[in-house]
Amino acid sequence: MLHYSPNPPMEAPLLQDLADAQVTNYLVAAAATLVVFDHILTIQQEITLIWRNPWNVTSLLYIWNRYYTLIVLAINTSCNYFSHIKDTARLKAIL
C-alpha cells in the first residue's frame, strides 16, 4: 500500500527504476540458468575432450572461457539480487 508523500512526482521514477531493476534481475537469472544448463549438458564432452588430454593453449583458453563466464554470472546475479533487496528497502522507507 502506498502512503501519502509530499512529492508525488518523485515516486513514479523510483517505481520505474525498481521495475527496471527487477526486469534486469530476471534477465540475468535467465542467462545464468542457460549457462548452467549448458554446463550440465556438455560436462561429459568436456571431461573426455579437455580434462583427459594433455594441456595446451587451447585447453587453457577453453577452461578460462567456460568457467570465467560462470563465475562472472554468479557474481553478477548475486550482486543484482542483493542490490534489489536494498533498493526495495529504500523505496519502502521513502514511501
C-alpha positions as CSV (number, residue, x, y, z in Angstrom):
1,M,0.0,0.0,0.0
2,L,1.4,3.4,-0.9
3,H,1.4,6.1,1.7
4,Y,0.9,9.8,1.1
5,S,4.0,11.5,0.0
6,P,4.6,15.3,-0.2
7,N,6.3,14.8,-3.5
8,P,4.2,12.5,-5.7
9,P,6.1,13.2,-8.9
10,M,9.2,11.7,-7.4
11,E,7.5,8.3,-6.8
12,A,6.9,7.5,-10.4
13,P,10.6,7.5,-11.4
14,L,11.5,5.5,-8.3
15,L,8.9,2.9,-9.1
16,Q,10.0,2.7,-12.7
17,D,13.7,2.3,-11.6
18,L,12.6,-0.5,-9.3
19,A,10.6,-2.2,-12.0
20,D,13.6,-1.9,-14.5
21,A,15.9,-3.4,-11.9
22,Q,13.6,-6.3,-11.4
23,V,13.4,-7.0,-15.1
24,T,17.2,-6.8,-15.2
25,N,17.4,-9.3,-12.4
26,Y,15.1,-11.7,-14.2
27,L,17.2,-11.5,-17.4
28,V,20.5,-12.1,-15.5
29,A,18.9,-15.1,-13.7
30,A,17.7,-16.5,-17.1
31,A,21.2,-16.1,-18.6
32,A,22.8,-17.8,-15.6
33,T,20.3,-20.6,-15.9
34,L,21.1,-21.1,-19.5
35,V,24.9,-21.2,-18.8
36,V,24.4,-23.7,-16.0
37,F,22.2,-25.8,-18.3
38,D,24.8,-25.8,-21.0
39,H,27.5,-26.8,-18.5
40,I,25.3,-29.8,-17.4
41,L,24.7,-30.9,-21.0
42,T,28.3,-30.7,-22.1
43,I,30.2,-31.8,-19.0
44,Q,30.8,-35.3,-20.3
45,Q,32.3,-34.0,-23.6
46,E,34.4,-31.6,-21.6
47,I,35.8,-34.4,-19.4
48,T,36.6,-36.5,-22.5
49,L,38.0,-33.8,-24.7
50,I,39.6,-31.4,-22.3
51,W,40.4,-32.9,-18.9
52,R,41.7,-36.3,-20.2
53,N,44.0,-34.9,-22.8
54,P,47.4,-33.1,-22.4
55,W,47.1,-29.5,-21.5
56,N,47.8,-26.9,-24.3
57,V,46.9,-23.3,-25.0
58,T,43.5,-24.3,-26.5
59,S,42.6,-26.3,-23.4
60,L,43.5,-23.3,-21.1
61,L,41.5,-20.9,-23.3
62,Y,38.5,-23.2,-23.2
63,I,38.7,-23.6,-19.4
64,W,39.1,-19.9,-18.9
65,N,36.2,-19.0,-21.2
66,R,33.9,-21.6,-19.7
67,Y,34.5,-21.0,-16.0
68,Y,35.2,-17.3,-16.1
69,T,31.7,-16.8,-17.6
70,L,30.1,-19.0,-14.9
71,I,31.9,-17.1,-12.1
72,V,31.1,-13.7,-13.6
73,L,27.4,-14.6,-14.0
74,A,27.2,-15.9,-10.4
75,I,28.8,-12.7,-9.0
76,N,26.5,-10.6,-11.2
77,T,23.4,-12.5,-10.2
78,S,24.2,-12.2,-6.5
79,C,25.1,-8.5,-6.7
80,N,21.9,-7.8,-8.6
81,Y,19.8,-9.8,-6.1
82,F,21.3,-8.1,-3.0
83,S,21.1,-4.6,-4.7
84,H,17.4,-5.2,-5.5
85,I,16.7,-6.1,-1.9
86,K,18.5,-2.9,-0.7
87,D,16.7,-0.8,-3.3
88,T,13.3,-2.2,-2.3
89,A,14.0,-1.5,1.4
90,R,15.0,2.1,0.5
91,L,11.8,2.6,-1.6
92,K,9.7,1.3,1.2
93,A,11.4,3.7,3.6
94,I,10.7,6.6,1.2
95,L,7.1,5.7,0.5
